[in-house]
């Protein structure tokens, strides 16, 4: 009975969203993965920025810890950091291992929906969404769902690129429940991005804002970006 009530509530929220926002039913994809559990980030949870071999910050602001796991190559040029810095120490190394475990767990998740296009103007309910190839995103994406809804985006065969791309949370959706698991590099330019990035290569952000965790197997490079850990 409780499960039936839960799905009735989701249907009600879907109708309410369509009525209030004037969205078409085809723009919302309700999935059975709404209340699934996301893997724990472990000790990586405290990091706003975590890179493998290097982290470079230029004219940026970071609210949260910053770490370099595989070396001491941390470069800060006129950036404000409100958090601890771990470069080549055991704390960064443990966080890096925890990040890799979480990324592997996300990669194993079964897809609910395969996405194409830029996601501009789309509204997505919680679920597991996959791109078969590289993802190039622009415009505004709305993530609408309850506070315990989980959004997982998997880019398993290419890079994630965003230009003037924004993510907006609606209907109580929480930023710390959004995950972007990317096999290769992530590049964001002039974007308002949200969620936890788990990148198999480098993360590069230029201007804009980011709310979440930027975790990369390779280097992380930020220029003119404001970063806020949820």
C-alpha positions in Angstrom: 0.0 0.0 0.0 2.8 2.5 0.8 4.4 2.0 -2.6 1.0 2.6 -4.3 0.5 5.8 -2.3 4.0 6.9 -3.2 3.3 6.5 -7.0 0.0 8.3 -6.6 1.8 11.2 -5.0 4.3 11.3 -7.9 1.4 11.4 -10.4 -0.2 14.3 -8.5 3.1 16.2 -8.5 3.4 15.6 -12.3 0.0 17.0 -12.9 0.7 19.9 -10.6 3.9 20.7 -12.4 2.2 20.6 -15.8 -0.5 22.9 -14.5 1.8 25.4 -12.8 4.6 25.6 -15.3 2.5 25.1 -18.4 4.6 22.1 -19.5 3.5 19.3 -21.9 3.2 15.8 -20.5 5.9 14.7 -22.9 8.5 17.0 -21.3 8.3 15.0 -18.0 9.6 11.4 -17.8 8.6 9.8 -14.5 10.6 6.7 -13.8 10.6 3.9 -11.3 14.1 5.0 -10.1 12.7 8.1 -8.3 13.5 6.8 -4.8 16.5 4.6 -5.5 19.6 5.0 -3.3 22.7 6.7 -4.7 26.1 5.4 -3.8 27.9 7.2 -0.9 30.7 9.6 -1.8 32.4 8.6 1.5 35.2 11.0 2.5 34.9 12.8 -0.9 31.7 14.3 0.4 33.6 17.2 2.0 35.4 18.2 -1.2 34.1 20.8 -3.6 37.1 20.2 -5.8 39.1 17.0 -6.0 41.6 16.2 -8.8 44.0 13.3 -9.4 47.3 14.8 -10.6 46.6 18.6 -10.3 44.2 21.3 -9.4 44.5 24.9 -10.8 42.3 27.8 -9.6 42.4 31.2 -11.2 40.3 34.2 -10.1 37.7 31.8 -8.6 35.9 31.3 -5.4 35.4 27.9 -3.7 33.3 27.1 -0.7 34.4 23.7 0.4 37.5 21.6 0.6 40.0 21.4 -2.3 42.2 18.3 -2.8 44.9 16.9 -5.1 45.2 13.1 -4.6 48.2 12.0 -6.7 50.7 14.8 -6.2 51.2 18.2 -4.5 50.4 20.1 -7.7 48.0 22.7 -6.4 48.1 26.2 -8.0 46.0 29.1 -6.7 46.1 32.4 -8.5 44.0 35.1 -6.8 41.2 32.7 -5.8 39.3 32.6 -2.5 39.0 29.3 -0.8 36.7 28.8 2.2 37.7 25.3 3.2 40.7 23.0 3.8 43.3 22.3 1.2 44.8 18.8 0.9 47.6 18.3 -1.6 49.1 14.9 -1.8 48.2 13.8 1.7 46.3 10.8 3.1 43.0 12.7 3.3 43.0 13.5 -0.4 44.1 9.9 -1.3 41.3 8.4 0.7 38.7 10.8 -0.8 40.0 9.9 -4.3 39.5 6.2 -3.6 36.0 6.8 -2.3 35.2 8.9 -5.4 36.4 6.1 -7.7 34.2 3.6 -5.8 31.1 5.8 -6.2 31.8 6.4 -9.9 32.1 2.6 -10.5 28.8 2.1 -8.7 27.0 4.7 -10.7 28.5 3.3 -14.0 26.8 0.0 -13.1 23.3 1.5 -12.8 20.8 0.4 -15.4 19.5 3.1 -17.6 15.8 4.2 -17.5 15.9 6.6 -20.5 18.5 7.2 -23.3 18.8 10.9 -24.0 19.8 12.8 -27.1 20.1 16.5 -28.0 21.1 19.5 -25.9 18.4 19.1 -23.1 17.4 22.8 -23.7 13.9 23.3 -22.4 13.6 19.8 -21.0 12.0 18.9 -17.6 13.1 15.6 -16.2 11.8 13.7 -13.2 14.2 11.6 -11.0 15.6 8.6 -12.8 18.7 7.2 -14.5 19.4 8.9 -17.8 22.1 7.9 -20.3 23.9 9.3 -23.3 25.2 6.7 -25.7 27.8 9.1 -27.0 29.2 12.5 -26.0 26.8 15.0 -24.6 26.8 18.7 -25.7 24.4 20.7 -23.6 22.9 24.2 -23.9 19.9 26.1 -22.6 18.0 25.4 -19.4 17.3 21.9 -17.9 14.7 21.7 -15.1 15.0 18.8 -12.7 11.5 18.5 -11.0 10.8 16.1 -8.3 10.5 15.4 -4.5 13.3 16.1 -2.1 14.3 12.4 -1.9 14.3 12.0 -5.7 17.6 10.9 -7.3 18.8 12.0 -10.8 21.7 10.1 -12.3 23.2 11.1 -15.7 25.6 8.7 -17.3 27.8 9.7 -20.3 29.5 6.4 -20.9 31.2 6.9 -24.3 32.4 10.5 -24.5 32.8 13.9 -23.0 30.3 16.2 -21.3 30.3 19.8 -22.7 28.1 22.6 -21.6 28.0 26.2 -23.0 25.6 28.7 -21.5 23.9 25.7 -19.9 21.9 25.9 -16.6 20.4 23.4 -14.3 17.3 24.4 -12.3 15.9 22.4 -9.4 12.1 22.4 -9.0 9.3 20.9 -6.8 11.7 20.4 -3.9 14.5 18.6 -5.8 17.9 18.7 -4.1 21.2 19.5 -5.7 23.0 16.8 -3.6 20.8 14.2 -5.2 22.1 14.9 -8.8 25.0 12.9 -10.2 26.9 13.2 -13.5 29.0 10.2 -14.2 31.2 10.9 -17.2 33.6 8.4 -18.8 35.8 11.2 -20.2 36.3 14.9 -19.7 33.9 17.6 -18.6 34.0 21.1 -19.9 31.6 23.9 -18.7 31.7 27.4 -20.1 29.5 30.3 -18.9 27.2 27.8 -17.2 25.2 27.5 -14.0 25.8 23.8 -13.4 24.6 21.7 -10.5 25.3 18.2 -9.2 28.1 15.9 -8.4 30.5 15.4 -11.3 32.4 12.1 -11.3 34.7 12.4 -14.4 37.0 9.8 -15.8 39.3 12.5 -17.3 39.8 16.3 -16.6 37.2 18.8 -15.5 37.6 22.3 -16.9 35.2 25.2 -16.0 35.4 28.8 -17.3 33.3 31.5 -15.8 29.8 30.8 -14.4 28.8 29.1 -11.2 28.8 25.5 -10.0 26.9 24.0 -7.0 28.1 20.5 -6.2 31.3 18.4 -6.1 33.8 18.4 -9.0 35.6 15.1 -8.7 38.0 14.1 -11.5 40.5 11.3 -12.2 42.6 13.8 -14.1 43.2 17.5 -13.4 40.6 20.1 -12.4 41.0 23.6 -13.8 38.8 26.5 -12.9 38.9 30.1 -14.2 36.6 32.8 -13.0 34.1 30.3 -11.4 32.2 30.4 -8.2 31.9 27.0 -6.6 29.6 26.0 -3.7 29.6 22.6 -2.1 26.0 21.6 -1.2 
